[in-house]
């Protein structure tokens, strides 16, 4: 009789856990049917510099003028700072000789052209190289190594990001990979990618931009197990505590 009541109680708890699991465990849930608004194209993929970015800025000067400098540094290209130059909250970067220069909102090429134009007032035939050092993508959820994926190019595909994260786990939902992007003009957007159907897959939907967030949802069984553990863990603890007393009573009887 006791075993029957215990089984019914545990069964009811599991049923409640199953009902509540999906609501609390999975992230970025939405009731909106339209989640395909943020399409990435080759034209829109070029990264735009943001405040708090760290830039590698190298200055290439006229060799004759460089040899006349007081420091005697004749390097072809001299980096402003080995650790990178920080773009402040207002979008400016402070550079030697020319001072503050607005670079936020510009691509790397546009920023290099703007800085080069300002240096022409002081140097003969200067050339500037600019690269964003902190470009990254975030991979979360049901992957084997969730975390930050550093990238050294303008874009990365979803398959590359998942490969960097050690592949999907067995609990991953493979037909609803969530990609969150933040557009300066449109705000936060989300799209879903189905990796199980090649016929509906296209290269544009697989393209990721720096600062994108890839979230791999857990399946219903994973959410159920997590929720059921929350409900049943107190009973497991009580059972472990009571086990020695039950054993002693059995032996005395």
Secondary structure, 3 states (H helix, E strand, C coil): CHHHHHHHHHHHHHHHHHHHHHHHHCCCCCCCCCCCCCCCCCCCCCCCCCCCCEEEEEEECCHHHHHCCCCCCCCCEEECCCCCEECCCCCEEEECCCEEEECCCCCHHHHHHHHHHHHCCCCCCCEEEEEECCCEEEEEECECCCEEEECCCCEEEHHHHHHHCCCECCCEEEEEEEEEEEECCCEEEEEEECCCCHHHCCHHHHEEECCCEEEEEECHHHHHHHHHHHHHHHHHHHHHHHHHHHHHHHHHC
